[in-house]
């Protein structure tokens, strides 16, 4: 008999298809918040940047803009943003950008809740600490986050945050039910200026969520339904937004597909080796989030051949490439979108494979891969297929 557990997150609402600033203003009133700190990246925080526009548009409801979050959310940026939140007396964070900004805000919350002022103080709170681990201690009215995403990375729908410890060159995870943003605003106009490679590569990260959910050997009907519809919407929407970049309906379709994709992944039974390898490529070598899926997912699917043939056929069909293998369908979609599909294209050399494989073996994704991964040599085989 099929059995499992589905956990709902503590997200209050997702608002889609309406102007972001209008919705944000309404939400601040609903939540009784009047001191919003906008958090973003340098590229979005210039005079004409989206984050700056949001901060200006909030008027006196904004206490400032912290715009120095960089790729993979380094610890130092998290601590600096937390210091700014304390200095300004912020009562809510507004994340404008992609997953690096959203993940940073999750751990900014931790730092503010627990009075952390130094990057090393994050150590006891990260996943896998074992002895000496500490649990976050949110106050009665904890600092939370509203997210206005500009990419398709989907961090805004999860209670898990990924931050990089630059001392160890490692991506580390943080988890708490209240890390999930209180609200998400999906406004396709906020993605109009997102660079195409970033838009499409983060879209492939969402595709990766769908594919590894569908290919899991442990069935979860709720997850399967979300992932199936999400993959169909993403494949159609990404192709349409490639053809017509100003088609807001296509962009919203991608956003809705991304939402379904991560909801399926979160409700499922664990992702696989593509995500595990991607975490290493990002944390160790700085390969962008979405690009890791472009190079890892086709290779993982090829290595998994025979582990779940029915899912393999379904993935290819949903992508719009019936008759191909899932690996070929995913690789073909990446190429249609102008994205790299090999490690050599992103500067990763065979001499690095052993170190990548050893680090990947510590990721839980290797334990839920459809074809069992028993040693680092199996990961090296996958990397050779991606070379």
C-alpha positions in Angstrom: 0.0 0.0 0.0 1.2 3.5 -0.9 2.2 5.6 2.1 3.9 8.9 2.8 3.8 12.3 4.5 3.0 15.6 2.9 4.0 18.8 4.8 2.6 22.2 4.2 4.8 25.2 4.5 4.0 28.3 6.6 3.7 30.5 3.6 0.7 32.9 3.9 0.0 33.6 0.2 1.2 33.7 -3.4 -0.1 36.6 -5.5 0.4 36.4 -9.2 -0.3 38.4 -12.3 -0.6 41.8 -10.6 1.9 44.8 -10.3 4.5 44.0 -7.6 4.7 47.3 -5.9 0.9 47.6 -5.6 0.7 44.1 -4.1 3.6 44.7 -1.8 2.0 47.9 -0.4 -1.2 46.0 0.2 0.6 43.2 2.0 2.5 45.5 4.3 -0.8 47.0 5.4 -2.3 43.5 5.9 0.7 42.4 8.0 0.9 45.7 9.9 4.5 46.3 8.8 5.9 49.8 8.2 9.7 49.4 8.2 10.7 47.3 5.2 14.3 46.7 4.3 14.7 45.9 0.7 17.5 43.3 0.1 19.0 42.7 -3.4 22.1 42.5 -5.5 24.4 45.2 -6.8 23.0 44.8 -10.3 19.5 45.4 -9.2 20.3 48.2 -6.7 21.7 50.9 -9.0 19.8 54.1 -9.6 17.6 52.5 -12.3 17.5 49.0 -10.8 14.4 47.1 -9.8 15.3 47.0 -6.1 15.8 50.7 -6.1 12.5 51.3 -7.8 10.7 49.1 -5.2 12.5 50.9 -2.3 11.6 54.3 -3.7 8.0 53.3 -4.4 7.5 52.3 -0.8 8.3 55.8 0.3 8.4 56.1 4.1 7.5 52.4 4.5 11.0 51.6 3.4 13.9 52.0 5.8 16.6 51.4 3.2 18.2 49.1 0.6 20.9 46.5 1.2 22.2 45.7 -2.2 25.3 43.7 -1.8 24.2 40.1 -1.9 26.2 38.1 -4.5 25.9 34.7 -6.1 25.5 31.7 -3.8 24.8 34.0 -0.8 28.1 34.3 1.0 28.0 34.3 4.8 29.6 37.7 5.0 26.8 39.3 3.0 24.2 37.6 5.2 25.8 39.0 8.4 26.1 42.5 6.8 22.5 42.5 5.8 21.5 41.4 9.3 23.4 44.3 10.8 21.6 46.7 8.4 18.3 45.2 9.5 19.1 45.8 13.1 20.5 49.3 12.5 17.4 50.4 10.6 14.9 48.7 12.9 13.4 46.7 10.0 10.2 44.8 10.8 10.1 42.9 7.5 12.5 42.1 4.7 11.7 42.4 1.0 13.8 40.3 -1.2 14.1 41.4 -4.8 16.0 39.1 -7.1 16.9 35.4 -7.5 17.5 32.6 -5.2 20.8 34.0 -3.8 18.9 37.0 -2.4 16.0 34.9 -1.1 18.3 32.4 0.5 20.3 35.1 2.1 17.2 36.7 3.6 16.3 33.3 5.2 19.6 33.3 7.1 19.4 37.0 7.8 16.3 36.1 9.7 18.3 33.6 11.7 21.0 36.1 12.4 18.6 38.8 13.6 16.5 36.3 15.7 19.6 35.0 17.5 21.8 38.2 17.6 24.5 36.8 15.4 27.1 39.4 14.4 30.0 37.3 13.0 30.0 34.8 10.1 31.5 32.1 12.3 28.5 32.3 14.6 26.4 30.6 11.9 28.3 27.3 12.3 26.1 25.7 15.0 22.9 26.4 13.0 23.9 24.8 9.7 22.6 21.4 8.6 24.7 18.4 9.5 26.5 19.9 12.5 25.7 17.0 14.8 27.2 17.5 18.2 27.1 21.2 19.2 24.2 22.0 16.8 21.7 24.7 17.8 18.2 25.3 16.8 17.1 28.8 15.7 15.1 30.7 18.4 12.6 33.0 16.7 11.0 35.6 18.9 7.2 36.0 19.3 7.0 38.3 16.3 9.9 37.1 14.2 11.4 39.0 11.2 10.0 37.5 8.0 10.4 38.0 4.3 8.3 38.9 1.3 9.8 38.0 -2.0 9.6 39.5 -5.5 11.5 37.1 -7.7 13.2 38.0 -10.9 14.3 34.5 -11.9 12.9 31.0 -11.9 15.1 29.5 -9.1 12.1 29.0 -6.7 13.9 29.5 -3.4 11.0 31.7 -2.4 8.8 28.6 -1.9 10.9 26.6 0.5 11.9 26.8 4.2 15.5 25.8 3.3 18.3 28.3 2.7 21.6 27.7 1.0 24.6 29.9 2.0 28.2 29.7 1.1 31.0 29.4 3.6 33.8 31.0 1.6 36.4 29.7 4.1 35.5 26.1 3.2 34.4 26.8 -0.4 31.2 24.9 0.5 27.5 25.5 0.1 25.7 24.8 3.4 22.1 24.4 4.3 19.9 26.0 6.9 16.3 25.0 7.7 13.4 26.2 9.8 9.7 26.3 9.1 9.7 30.2 9.3 12.4 30.6 6.8 9.9 30.1 4.0 8.9 33.7 2.9 5.6 34.9 4.3 4.4 35.9 0.8 5.6 35.7 -2.8 4.6 38.1 -5.5 4.8 36.7 -9.1 4.8 39.7 -11.4 6.2 38.8 -14.9 7.0 42.5 -15.4 9.7 42.1 -12.7 11.5 39.5 -15.0 11.5 41.7 -18.2 15.0 43.0 -17.5 16.5 39.7 -16.3 19.3 38.7 -18.6 18.2 35.9 -21.0 20.9 33.4 -19.9 19.8 33.9 -16.3 16.1 33.6 -17.1 16.5 30.4 -19.1 19.1 28.7 -16.9 17.0 29.2 -13.8 14.1 27.9 -15.8 16.2 24.8 -16.4 16.7 24.5 -12.6 12.9 24.4 -12.3 12.8 21.8 -15.1 15.4 19.8 -13.0 13.0 19.9 -10.0 10.2 18.4 -12.2 12.4 15.8 -13.8 14.0 14.4 -10.6 10.6 14.4 -8.9 9.1 12.4 -11.7 12.0 10.0 -12.0 12.1 9.2 -8.3 11.4 5.5 -7.5 9.3 6.5 -4.5 5.9 7.6 -5.7 4.1 10.6 -4.3 0.9 11.3 -6.3 0.6 14.9 -5.2 4.2 15.6 -6.2 3.8 13.7 -9.5 0.8 15.8 -10.5 2.5 19.1 -9.7 5.7 18.1 -11.5 4.0 16.9 -14.6 2.0 20.0 -15.1 4.9 22.2 -14.1 7.2 20.6 -16.6 4.7 21.0 -19.4 4.2 24.7 -18.5 7.9 25.3 -18.3 8.8 23.7 -21.6 6.1 25.7 -23.4 6.7 29.0 -21.5 10.5 28.9 -21.9 10.3 28.3 -25.6 7.6 31.0 -26.0 9.6 33.6 -24.0 12.7 32.7 -26.1 10.7 33.5 -29.3 9.0 36.6 -27.8 10.9 38.1 -24.8 8.2 40.7 -24.2 5.3 38.1 -24.0 4.2 38.6 -20.3 1.8 35.7 -20.6 4.7 33.3 -21.5 6.8 34.7 -18.6 3.9 34.2 -16.1 3.4 30.7 -17.5 7.1 30.1 -16.6 6.6 31.5 -13.1 3.5 29.3 -12.5 5.4 26.3 -13.9 8.3 27.0 -11.5 5.9 27.3 -8.6 4.4 23.9 -9.4 7.9 22.4 -10.0 9.2 23.3 -6.5 5.9 22.4 -4.8 6.2 19.0 -6.3 9.8 18.6 -5.3 9.1 19.8 -1.8 6.2 17.3 -1.5 8.1 14.4 -3.0 10.5 11.8 -1.7 13.9 13.5 -2.4 15.7 14.7 -5.5 18.6 12.9 -7.1 22.2 13.2 -8.3 21.6 16.2 -10.6 20.9 18.3 -7.6 23.6 16.7 -5.5 26.2 17.4 -8.2 24.8 20.9 -8.7 25.3 21.8 -5.1 28.9 20.9 -5.4 29.5 22.7 -8.7 27.9 25.8 -7.2 29.4 25.8 -3.8 32.9 24.6 -4.7 33.4 26.0 -8.2 30.9 28.9 -8.4 28.9 27.5 -11.4 25.6 29.4 -11.4 22.6 27.6 -10.0 20.7 27.1 -13.2 23.7 26.2 -15.3 24.5 23.3 -13.0 21.3 21.7 -14.1 22.0 22.3 -17.7 25.3 20.3 -17.5 24.4 17.8 -14.8 20.8 16.7 -15.5 21.3 15.3 -19.0 24.3 13.3 -17.8 22.5 12.0 -14.7 19.5 10.9 -16.8 21.8 9.1 -19.3 23.6 7.3 -16.4 20.2 6.4 -14.9 19.0 4.7 -18.1 16.9 1.6 -17.3 16.2 2.7 -13.7 12.8 4.1 -14.5 11.9 3.7 -18.2 8.2 4.9 -17.8 9.3 8.1 -16.2 12.0 8.6 -18.8 9.4 8.4 -21.6 7.0 10.7 -19.7 9.7 13.4 -19.2 10.5 13.5 -22.9 6.8 13.7 -23.8 6.1 16.5 -21.4 9.1 18.5 -22.7 7.6 18.1 -26.2 10.1 15.6 -27.5 8.3 12.2 -27.7 10.5 9.5 -29.1 13.7 10.8 -27.5 15.2 9.7 -24.3 14.8 12.1 -21.3 18.5 12.9 -21.5 18.2 13.8 -25.1 15.0 15.9 -24.5 16.6 17.9 -21.7 19.8 18.4 -23.6 17.8 19.5 -26.7 15.8 22.0 -24.7 18.9 23.5 -23.2 20.4 24.0 -26.6 17.1 25.5 -27.9 17.5 28.1 -25.1 21.1 28.8 -25.9 22.5 27.2 -22.8 25.7 25.1 -22.2 25.3 21.4 -21.7 28.9 20.3 -20.9 31.3 20.8 -18.0 34.0 22.0 -20.4 31.8 24.9 -21.5 31.6 26.1 -17.9 35.3 25.7 -17.2 35.2 22.5 -15.3 38.1 20.1 -16.2 38.5 16.3 -15.8 41.3 16.9 -13.3 38.6 18.3 -10.9 36.2 15.3 -11.2 37.6 13.3 -8.3 37.3 16.2 -5.8 33.8 17.0 -7.1 32.7 13.4 -6.7 34.1 13.1 -3.2 32.3 16.2 -2.1 29.1 15.2 -3.8 29.0 12.0 -1.8 28.1 14.0 1.3 24.9 15.3 -0.3 21.7 13.5 0.4 20.7 13.7 -3.2 23.0 10.7 -4.0 21.0 8.6 -1.6 17.7 9.1 -3.4 18.9 8.8 -7.0 16.9 6.2 -9.0 20.0 4.2 -9.9 21.9 3.6 -6.7 25.2 5.6 -6.3 27.5 3.5 -4.2 30.8 5.4 -4.4 32.5 8.5 -5.7 33.5 6.5 -8.8 29.9 6.4 -9.8 29.7 10.2 -9.6 32.9 10.4 -11.7 31.2 8.3 -14.4 28.3 10.8 -14.5 30.8 13.7 -14.7 32.5 12.0 -17.6 29.2 11.8 -19.4 28.8 15.6 -18.8 32.4 16.4 -19.9 
